[in-house]
Amino acid sequence: MTNPAAVKPLRSDAVRTRKLLVRAASEAFAEHGSAVSVSQIAERAGIGKGTVFRHFATKEDLLAAIVYENMFLLVATGERLTQAEDPADGLRQFMNAAVELQVNDRSFCQVAHGEARDHPEVRKGQQMLDAVTEALTDRARRHGAIRQDITGQDVMLLMSGIYQTASPLLETQPQLWRRYLRLVFDGMQAGTAPNLPGPPPRAEAVAAPVPVLR
């Protein structure tokens, strides 16, 4: 996995401006969602609107860059957890990190599953996320820590579902998602329950857009 660095070197002042811009945009999107305007982001960063477009040709490019960076960090967490002593705890910690990211960043689901999901950076990030989720799930499955009929694609959908379930009440109960994460993970444990009905979800189905509640 390579770090999402700029394609060509920037001057030191341009690097500082880009960092200010990305930080301001990341905070604005996280707080208010992807509907935040470029003008609002520029004002927050203390730069001109034209400067934004010198670094990112479109607002979609800016959104995609931020979502990719968040995916990159989540993938790095997942790769570290593939070495966890307890495979089940490694998967649980990863699911916790993934749902918490969605809770703390309103734009993440909007972009990853919506308006910019076909952007090359978002698609690349999604592929890396799929791979590390499957690796963690497979490791837990091979150690008999979770049901044998659960796949990484199941886990991807469950992580999104936990957020969507808690989303309507997050303003008044911001930690409610932890309740549903525990409920879901307990249901994933290996036991004597019958096999799950129907085939597991296909990867292309998981990558399709899903309704976003916030």
N, C-alpha and C positions, 0 to 999 in steps of 0.2 A: 504494500500500500504506500503510495507516495503522497507527500504533503501537498495540499492545494496551493502551490506557489504561483506567483505571477508568471506569465509566459515570457516576458522580457524584463530586465532590470529597470527599476524606476529610480529617479533622482531622490535624494533623501527627503526633500520637501514634499515631493509627490507621494512618497511612501507614508509620510506623516498624515498628509491630507486623506489618503485612501483609508488609513486606519481610523481616522476620525469619522469619515463617511460610513464605513462599514459598522463601526460601533454605534453610531447614531441610528443608522437604518435598522440594525439588529434590535436595538432597544425599542424603537418605534413600532416595528412589525410585531415584536413579542407582546407589547402592551396593547396595541390597537388592531392588529391583524393586517392583512396584505392590502387593505383599502387605503392605507396611509399614502398621501401624495408625495411625489418627488420634492415639491416645494417645501412641504413640512419637514422632510428629512434634511434637506439642504439647510433650512433655518436652524434645525436642531444641531447640525454639525458646525454651524457658523461659516458656511461656504455658500457660493453662488450655485444656482440651479444648473448653470452651464458646466460647472466643475463636476457635478455628478455625472453628467453625460460624457464627459471626457474620460472618466474611469469605467463607466458602464454604459454601453450603447442604448440600452433600454431598461425600463424598470424591471422587466422580467429577468434580465441578466443579473441585476442587483439582487432580486429575490432569490434566484437560483443559486447565486454564489453564497448567500447566507445560509440557505437550507443545506447546501452541500457541505459547508463547514460544520454545521451541526450534525449532519449525518456522519461526517468523517470522525468527529469526536466520539459519537456514539459507537461507531464501528471499532475505534481504538479501545473503548471500554470493553466491548464484547470480546475482542481479541485477547485482552488481558485476562478476562474471566474464563477463557477456554483453558487456562492453566489453574483455575481454582481447585483446591483440594477436594471440595464437595461439588460434583457436577450439578446437582439439583440447586444448590445455593448459588452457583455461578449463573445458571439460567434465571433464577429468581431475581438476582441483583441486576441482571441485564434488563429484564422486563420492567423492573422498578425504574431504572434509568430512562428507558424509552418512554414510559408513560409520564414520568415527571417532566421530560423534555416537552411533550405535547401540552401538559398542563401549564408550563411556564412560558410557552411561546405560542401565541394565538395563530401566528402565520404558518407554523410548521405544517399542519395538516392541510391548510388551505392551499399551500403551494405544492407540497409533496403529492397530494392526491387531487389537485385541482388545476388551477390556471397555468402552472409551469411544469406539470408532471412530465411533459415530453421534452423539456429542455435537456440538452445533452448532459449537463452537470448533475441535474436531478436524477436522470436515468442512471448515470454512473454511480451516484451515491446509493440509489435504491438497490442496484445490483450488489454492491458491497454489503449493504445492510441485510439483504436476503441471504447472502453467503454466510455471514457470521451468525445470523440467527439459526440457520440450518446446522451450522457446526456445533453451536451450544446445545441445540435440541437433540442432535444425533448423539452427542457425548452423554447427555443425561439419559437418553433412551438406552444406549449401550450398557450403561451402568445400572440399569433397572431402576432408576430414580423416578421416572415418569412413565406414563402409559406407553405401550409399544406402538400404538396406532396414532400418535400425535406427530405431526410434521412441523418443520420450520415455518411453512406457509400458514398452518393453523395458528402458530404462535404470533406471527405477524398480524393476523386479523384479530386475535384476542387482545393484543396490546392496544390496537386502535379502538377495539370495542370497549375496553375498560375506560379509556378516556371519554369516548362518546357517551357512555352510560352515566358517568359522573358529571359531565360537562354542564348540564343545565343548572346544577346546584353548586358549582364551584365558587361563585361569588359569596355565598353564605356558608358553605362547608368546603373550604379549599382542600381539605385532606380526605374527602370522601372517597377519592379514587383508591386510596390504600385499602379500604374495606373490600372493594371489588377485586383488587389485585390479589388479596389473600384468598378470597372466595374462588377465583379462577384458578390460582395456583394449587390450592388444595384439591380442586377437582381434576387436576392434571396428574396427581400422584398415582404411582403404580398401585394396583389393588386387584380386587376380584370382580370389578364391574365388567359387564359385557362389552364387546367391541362397539366402537362408535358407528352409527348408521351412515351409509353412503360413502363415497370416495372422498379423499381430502381435497382441499381447494387447489386449483392449478395456479402456477406462478403468474401467468398472464392475467388471471382473474383478480389476484391480489393487487396487481399493479394498476387495475382500472380505477377510475375516480369513485370515491365514496362520499355520501352526504357529510357535510361538516356543520356541526351544530352551533359553533361559536363564531 
